[in-house]
Amino acid sequence: MIGDASWIETWLARLVSTSSLSGQEGAAQGLVKELMAEAGADAVRVVPVDAETLRKAHGFVTPTPTEGMFAVVGAWGSRGASPFVLLNGHIDTVPAAPGWTTDPLEPWVTDGWMNGLGSADMKAGILGAIAGAARAKASGILRAYVEVQSVPDEEDGGGTGTLACVHELLSQARIPNFAIVCEPTGVEIATSQIGSRAVIYSIKGLQAHANMKHRGVSAIEAAMELARDLESWAHISNRKVHALLGPPSVNIGRIEGGIGATSVANDCRMEVCFTYHPEDEPLLLAETDAIVADWRARQNPAITLDVRELHNVKPFTTDPALAPVKSLARALGQERVSPRGFPAGSDGRLISRLLKCPTVIFGPGDIDRIHKPNEAVELAQVVAHAEAIERFLSTSH
């Protein structure tokens, strides 16, 4: 039966066994179109990704080649119905990390868990959304117009496919009343997402022989001093923190430079990630720029610095007291909302910010079991996710 446990297991295995690395999602998206049609979608459409349009309209540039890239959107119900509920998930996966004990594209089930690349992140979430919409329609009590977006290039591009879908909705002046991003939350409702800004600091110094160090200026030593200064950002006093999110942090993820022990390093490249809360966003750039300016003032004039932003996955938060959030909690059998924070990035930020739509993150899977060998998702959670989506879509909000 469409949408039941057996159907979910069969389709999840098909999705997992179809490779869909970022920029190579075409075959998997073709399968999603077939899946949506079988699930009784009233319409299935393709949303092309036009990199130049996204650059001009939103200042967005992805490192992933986008030729032939597209999102797939399935619709259930009448477009004029209210509310308009948006369900979103990315079909692309990261590459398989070293250490898998089996073929990552050969899913297998052990003790109710399906292993396979992309099983939890996040093909299970896409499947749960489609199954939930299909079940609500089949029950005859669908009380919403539903669109499920299967998007490419979330992992490498940081939102390319979702932004293409958001741009389409904006151009048509169609704004959802509520959005659910089906990233893995253990089938719990996350109403806040952490922010992440990654930066490359490239430092130039003056090379010299190590035995005549006084004639050189070490870029590596200057970088180490900058690293210590930047780490202080996480400990600024009187910082407002979000109760649902982990502490702000500064991670020095990579330092490389120089040519060896006998030379004063004339170059150093340092990659730094700032993890920040919604309350930090208005201050982050000014505070880190001030730290860098203070560091510059103490450096030898021979030291130069170039700063390049790798990404800024901005945070967002949604009021858990909003009616649709409460309705989703009731669909889970909860008397009240017990919100949690999402400790990673998601495309929810684009939906929340650009569409100004109340957005939560809610999906099957354990975030601690993704982006690592032997990724797996508990099949019972995928079923529970689909059932909750069905109940949510079958009630008024």
Sequence and secondary structure as in RCSB ss.txt:
>XXXX:A:sequence
MIGDASWIETWLARLVSTSSLSGQEGAAQGLVKELMAEAGADAVRVVPVDAETLRKAHGFVTPTPTEGMFAVVGA
WGSRGASPFVLLNGHIDTVPAAPGWTTDPLEPWVTDGWMNGLGSADMKAGILGAIAGAARAKASGILRAYVEVQS
VPDEEDGGGTGTLACVHELLSQARIPNFAIVCEPTGVEIATSQIGSRAVIYSIKGLQAHANMKHRGVSAIEAAME
LARDLESWAHISNRKVHALLGPPSVNIGRIEGGIGATSVANDCRMEVCFTYHPEDEPLLLAETDAIVADWRARQN
PAITLDVRELHNVKPFTTDPALAPVKSLARALGQERVSPRGFPAGSDGRLISRLLKCPTVIFGPGDIDRIHKPNE
AVELAQVVAHAEAIERFLSTSH
>XXXX:A:secstr
 TTSHHHHHHHHHHHHTS  BTT  HHHHHHHHHHHHHTT SEEEEEE  HHHHHHHH    SS  TT EEEEEE
ES TT SSEEEEEEE  B    TT SS TTS EEETTEEESTTIIIIIHHHHHHHHHHHHHHHHT   SEEEEEE
ES STTTSSHHHHHHHHHHHHTT   SEEEE   SSS  EEEE EEEEEEEEEE B EEGGGGGG B HHHHHHH
HHHHHHGGGG TT    TTS   EEEEEEEEE S TTEE SEEEEEEEEEE GGGHHHHHHHHHHHHHHHHHTS 
TT EEEEEEEEEE  EE  TTSHHHHHHHHHTT SS   EEE S  THHHHHHHS   EEE  SS GGGSSSTT 
EEEHHHHHHHHHHHHHHHTS  
